[in-house]
């Protein structure tokens, strides 16, 4: 499974992108469960955010959902943080 996260917005307007390929990882099951939960609560179109807030595009194996601060679900928040921290 390929998980991609693109973060835009924020005070400085700096875009950040990272992705993780879970194939062959010993923790792939955890990634898959978290990704499934995050996608289930995502939107098919970009939501309206708040001034200086971040907006996110999450793409998992070609399926894209959108979310934005401050209305991130817990699974979305955990997945985004993990991908931006561990991804390339």
N, C-alpha and C positions, 0 to 999 in steps of 0.2 A: 504494500500500500504506500502510495506517495502522498504526503500531506504537505500542502503549501499554504503559507500565511503571508498576506501582504497587509501591512499597517500603513495607513495614511492619516494625515491631519496632525493634530497636536499644535501646541503653541508655535513651534518652529516650522511646522509643515514638512518635516523630513520623512520620506518614505523609507520603510524597512521591509525586507523580504527575506524569508528563510524557508527551507523545505527539509523534510526528513523522509527517508526511504526506510520503511520498517521491515522489508524482506530480510530474513536471516538474523534479525535482532532477537536476543533472548527475551526481551520485553515487548515483543510485537503484539501479543494479546492485550496487554494494557493499553497500548497505543490505539488498537482497533476499537476497543470498548469506549475509550475516551472520545475518539473521532466520531463514532456512531452517535454518541450522545450529543456531542457538539453540533453535528450536522442536523440532527432531529429538531433542534430548537433554533436553527438559523432561518433566515429569510431568503427568498429567491431574488429579491431586489434590494439595493442598498437602502437602509433606513436613514431617516433624518437623524443626524447626530446633534451634539451640543457644541457651542463655540469652543474652540481649542481642544475638543475631545478627539479621540482616535476612532477611526472607522477601520473595519477589518474585512478582508475577503479571504475565506477559507476554501481551498480547493482540495478535494480528496478523490484521487483517481478520476479526475475529469468532472466531478460534480462540484459546483460552486454554490456557496451560501454566503450571506453577508450579515454583519452585526456591527454594533457601535456602542461606545461608552455613552452613558453609564448603564446601559441596559444589557450587559453581557450576562449570559447564564453562567453558572459555576463551571460547567464542563467546558464551555467556550473559553472562559478566562484561563482555566488550567491548560487547555490544549494550546492556546495562543502563546502563553508564557513558556511552555515547554518547547514548542517549535522554535520560537525566537531565541531561546537560550541554547538549545542543542543542535539546531539546524544549521545548514550552510547556505 
